[in-house]
């Protein structure tokens, strides 16, 4: 029943977009849905956080840059920094190349193992695209493409100075962190990451994510409201109830 409803909602959404109602639909979604309202508030808090923690020469990595909303703030507040952005979708990568000529852009995904991988490109909602399909079958227009996958520790040496990394890859955040564990342990940067229901598609638990960040990397976890540091118990409860899904970790 739920899958059928998801398919019907997806079809209605596609029809609305085809009729030119996409912007209005997005506005309604951000106003009505609790998760969308939460995201809007978190975006505001993230912009404020970046303005406080970044110096002019801070070095940053944006994993899952999409259309560059966060990358724009990074470049604004750290104009002399050496920045790297990852975006595997071809049309978004090309857009970023035009918009951010001073940033090192990579048309690739990040994970724990390198290679070439199938990638679910959600044409109707590109922000939901990822190494695994997170949308219900038939709910969205999905095309399977192949993307290059890199490992952060294989592309950057541990001594590369890193001040902040933002990771938003629709559930695959844990693999990005594991693949960059040496770099992150050496630098202990600010880590801005999403961790919500999509992580279940990768079999990642709250315990695994917490022990990696709090235990192995020695960073404390806060939500974007500034609540924290989270204990394992509170992080697990938050993951289970889905009230918060955007976090920042720092020393």
Secondary structure, 3 states (H helix, E strand, C coil): CHHHHHHHHHHHHHHHHHCCCHHHHHHHHHHHCHHHHHHHHHHHHHHHHHHHHCCCCCCEEEECCCCCHHHHHHHHHCCCCCCEEECCCHHHHHHHHHHCCCCEEECCEECCCCEEEEEEEECCCHHHCECCCCCCCCCCCEEEEEEEEECHHHHCCCCCCCCEEEECCCCCHHHHHHHCHHHHHHHCCEEEEECCHHHHHHCCCHHHHHHHHHHHCCCEEEECCCCECCCHHHHHHHHHHCCCCEEEEEC
